[in-house]
């Protein structure tokens, strides 16, 4: 599958970092740019609060199905160890892949999503969270990872801000 040149979309995200209203402005720019460059139906951003052993959704384009906020305990699954401990992006190409990894696989499928690309956002040797793109079956491939990593690098200040923000 041929994807558009990510350069103008990366530039838009970089420009959004200067906008007021952070990190919301950056997260909205990531949503739009990654949609254009890589495609997604569902887009979420997850942050990790390592000291508390919790994760939290800080952005969602479908807040009715995947609301922002609220922390939940981290389950140290093989997915977590690979993606967040080791920093390896995960591609699930089918509903079967999603079912093996995510407890909410039925909700994911009900939204028309049967593939996933989880991209760790890394800073100073550790993962701050993930950018999560979901689409129809077979959508993501290994060739998407280099551009996705560049978007993840631009997401660092937003995730640092989200982690530092007091929770409601």
DAKA-V739121 format. One record per backbone hydrogen bond with DSSP energy under -1.0 kcal/mol. CO is the residue of the C=O (numbers start at 1). NH is the residue of the N-H. Records with the same first field share a line. If there is no record, write none. Layout:
CO: NH  NH
This chain:
6: 10
7: 11
8: 12
9: 13
10: 14
11: 15
12: 16
15: 18
16: 19
21: 25
23: 27
24: 28
25: 29
26: 30
27: 31
28: 32
29: 33
30: 34
31: 35
32: 36
33: 37
34: 38  39
42: 134
43: 61
44: 132
45: 58  59
46: 130
47: 56
49: 53  54
53: 74
54: 49
55: 72
56: 47
57: 69
59: 45
62: 66
72: 55
75: 77
77: 81
78: 82
79: 83
80: 84  85
81: 86
82: 88
90: 118
92: 116
93: 138
94: 98
95: 99
96: 100
98: 102
102: 105
104: 108
105: 109
106: 110
107: 111
108: 113
109: 112
115: 135
116: 92
117: 133
118: 90
119: 131
121: 128
123: 126
126: 123
128: 48
129: 121
130: 46
131: 119
132: 44
133: 117
134: 41  42
135: 114  115
136: 139
141: 144
142: 145
144: 148
145: 149
146: 150
147: 151
148: 152
149: 153
150: 154
151: 155
155: 159
156: 160
157: 161
158: 162
159: 163
160: 164
161: 165
